[in-house]
């Protein structure tokens, strides 16, 4: 099954920017992601600018308001997760190992994952919606591949993987060696995907369930 990828914006589509403007843009996104994940979405714009080492005017030239900033953070996070999923699918023939690599990658990317499951606003552009569905489609393909080989239980779906990744990427207060322990938990989770006679409790949550719930909250 071919996954329809969201159209990518090429360099020619974007207005030319000076090198210092690009650096400031990326510095602001990096600062905002770290601050948001640590303190929540109501952190002041002034604080984000200070942490990035730029003036408040520079921040507002790139992002006219908090909504625009959070939208840019979420779009960057979606693209990072999709790139990770595609890389894991392309470079690993074993679907179980590919899924483990995906979870380990989400742990490594946790500093940029400003997403609805981490408290970010659920409103997204059409491009973001396409990216979210593409992520689910790639993970569902990996699951179907593993299920066809009798390597993965049949009562799991891509949302189970996405939620596990979101949980593993969430830093826990006062937990020593968070990344090492999160990677250990990722391996435990993947072992739990093996076929078994027991059935999971509760109803499966799909990508559409998530989208419908987020629409109600927006």
matplotlib code that plots the C-alpha trace (Angstrom):
import matplotlib.pyplot as plt

x = [0.0, 1.4, 1.3, 0.3, 2.8, 1.9, 3.4, 6.7, 7.5, 10.6, 13.2, 11.9, 8.5, 9.8, 10.8, 14.5, 15.7, 19.0, 21.2, 20.8, 17.0, 17.1, 19.3, 17.0, 13.9, 15.4, 16.7, 13.3, 11.7, 14.2, 13.8, 10.0, 9.9, 12.1, 10.2, 6.8, 7.6, 9.0, 6.5, 3.4, 1.8, 1.1, 4.8, 5.4, 6.6, 9.2, 10.6, 10.9, 12.7, 15.1, 15.9, 16.6, 18.9, 16.9, 14.7, 10.9, 10.6, 12.5, 10.2, 7.1, 8.5, 8.7, 5.6, 2.9, 1.2, 1.3, -1.0, 1.4, 4.4, 2.6, 1.5, 5.0, 6.3, 3.6, 4.3, 8.0, 7.2, 4.8, 7.5, 10.1, 7.9, 7.0, 10.6, 11.5, 8.7, 9.7, 13.4, 12.6, 10.4, 13.0, 16.1, 14.9, 13.4, 12.2, 8.9, 9.3, 12.8, 11.5, 8.8, 11.4, 13.6, 10.6, 10.0, 13.7, 13.7, 10.7, 12.6, 15.7, 13.4, 11.5, 12.9, 11.0, 7.8, 5.3, 2.1, -1.5, -0.7, 1.8, -0.7, -0.3, -3.4, -5.0, -5.9, -3.8, -3.4, -4.5, -0.8, -0.5, -3.6, -2.1, 1.1, -0.7, -2.5, 0.7, 2.4, -0.5, -0.4, 3.3, 3.0, -0.1, 1.9, 4.6, 2.1, 0.4, 3.7, 4.5, 1.0, 1.3, 4.5, 2.9, 5.4, 2.9, -0.5, -3.5, -5.3, -3.0, -2.9, -0.9, -2.5, -1.2, 2.3, 1.8, 0.5, 3.4, 5.9, 4.2, 4.4, 8.0, 9.1, 7.5, 10.1, 9.2, 10.2, 12.9, 13.5, 17.3, 18.6, 15.3, 16.4, 18.0, 14.9, 12.6, 14.6, 14.3, 10.5, 10.4, 11.9, 9.3, 6.5, 7.8, 8.0, 4.3, 3.5, 4.3, 1.3, -0.4, -3.6, -4.7, -6.7, -6.2, -9.0, -10.8, -11.8, -9.2, -8.6, -8.0, -6.5, -10.0, -11.0, -8.1, -9.1, -12.7, -11.8, -9.5, -12.1, -14.5, -11.9, -11.0]
y = [0.0, 3.4, 6.1, 9.5, 12.0, 15.6, 18.0, 19.4, 23.1, 23.5, 26.2, 27.9, 28.2, 30.1, 33.8, 34.3, 34.9, 36.2, 33.7, 35.6, 35.6, 31.8, 31.4, 33.6, 31.7, 28.3, 29.7, 30.9, 27.6, 25.7, 28.0, 28.0, 24.2, 23.7, 26.4, 25.1, 21.5, 22.6, 25.2, 24.9, 27.0, 30.1, 31.0, 34.6, 35.6, 37.8, 34.9, 32.9, 35.8, 36.2, 32.5, 32.6, 35.6, 37.9, 40.9, 40.7, 42.6, 39.8, 37.2, 39.1, 39.6, 35.8, 34.9, 37.6, 35.9, 32.9, 30.9, 31.3, 30.3, 27.1, 26.3, 26.5, 24.3, 21.6, 21.6, 21.1, 18.3, 16.5, 16.7, 15.3, 12.4, 11.6, 11.7, 9.4, 6.9, 6.8, 6.4, 3.5, 1.8, 2.3, 1.2, -1.8, -4.9, -6.3, -4.5, -5.2, -3.6, -0.7, 0.0, -0.2, 2.2, 4.6, 4.6, 5.1, 8.0, 9.7, 9.6, 11.2, 13.9, 14.7, 18.3, 19.2, 17.2, 20.0, 18.1, 17.8, 14.7, 16.9, 19.7, 21.8, 23.1, 20.5, 23.0, 22.3, 23.4, 21.1, 20.2, 19.2, 17.1, 15.3, 14.7, 13.3, 10.8, 9.9, 9.1, 6.8, 5.2, 4.4, 2.8, 0.8, -0.5, -1.7, -3.3, -5.1, -6.4, -7.7, -9.2, -11.0, -12.6, -13.6, -11.4, -8.8, -9.3, -8.3, -6.1, -3.1, -0.2, 2.9, 5.0, 2.5, 3.1, 6.9, 7.1, 4.9, 7.2, 10.3, 8.8, 7.7, 11.1, 12.9, 13.7, 12.7, 14.9, 13.6, 10.5, 9.8, 8.8, 9.5, 8.6, 5.3, 4.2, 5.4, 3.3, 0.3, 0.8, 1.0, -2.4, -3.7, -2.2, -3.8, -7.2, -6.7, -6.5, -10.2, -12.5, -13.9, -15.6, -12.8, -9.9, -6.2, -4.6, -1.5, -0.3, 0.6, 4.3, 5.2, 8.3, 9.4, 9.1, 11.5, 14.0, 14.0, 14.5, 17.4, 19.0, 19.0, 20.7, 23.4]
z = [0.0, -1.0, 1.6, 0.3, 1.5, 2.2, -0.3, 0.8, 0.5, -1.7, -1.2, -4.3, -2.7, 0.3, 0.2, 0.5, 4.0, 5.2, 7.1, 10.4, 10.0, 9.5, 12.5, 14.6, 13.4, 14.4, 17.7, 18.6, 17.7, 19.8, 22.7, 22.5, 22.3, 25.4, 27.4, 26.3, 27.2, 30.6, 31.6, 29.5, 26.6, 28.7, 29.1, 28.1, 24.7, 26.3, 28.2, 25.0, 23.2, 26.2, 26.2, 22.5, 22.9, 20.6, 21.1, 21.4, 18.1, 16.4, 17.8, 16.6, 13.1, 12.8, 14.8, 15.1, 18.1, 20.4, 18.1, 15.1, 17.3, 18.6, 15.0, 13.8, 16.7, 16.0, 12.2, 12.8, 15.3, 12.8, 10.1, 12.4, 13.5, 9.9, 8.7, 11.6, 10.8, 7.1, 7.9, 10.2, 7.6, 4.8, 6.7, 8.7, 7.1, 10.4, 11.2, 15.0, 15.0, 12.9, 15.5, 18.3, 16.4, 16.0, 19.7, 20.5, 17.9, 19.6, 22.9, 21.2, 19.6, 22.8, 22.9, 19.7, 20.2, 20.8, 19.9, 21.0, 23.0, 25.0, 25.5, 22.4, 20.6, 18.3, 15.6, 12.5, 8.9, 6.1, 5.6, 9.2, 9.0, 6.0, 7.9, 10.9, 8.7, 6.9, 10.2, 11.2, 7.7, 7.9, 11.3, 10.3, 7.4, 9.7, 12.0, 9.1, 7.9, 11.4, 11.8, 8.4, 9.6, 12.9, 14.7, 16.1, 17.8, 15.8, 18.4, 18.2, 15.8, 14.9, 17.7, 20.3, 19.0, 18.8, 22.4, 23.6, 21.9, 23.4, 26.9, 26.6, 25.3, 28.3, 30.9, 34.4, 37.4, 39.7, 37.5, 37.2, 33.8, 32.1, 28.6, 29.6, 31.5, 28.7, 26.2, 28.5, 28.7, 24.9, 24.7, 27.3, 25.2, 22.0, 23.7, 24.6, 20.9, 20.4, 19.7, 22.8, 23.7, 25.9, 24.4, 25.2, 27.2, 26.1, 22.6, 20.0, 19.5, 15.8, 14.2, 13.3, 17.0, 17.9, 15.1, 16.2, 19.8, 19.0, 16.8, 19.7, 21.9, 19.4]

ax = plt.figure().add_subplot(projection="3d")
ax.plot(x, y, z, "-o")
ax.set_aspect("equal")
plt.show()
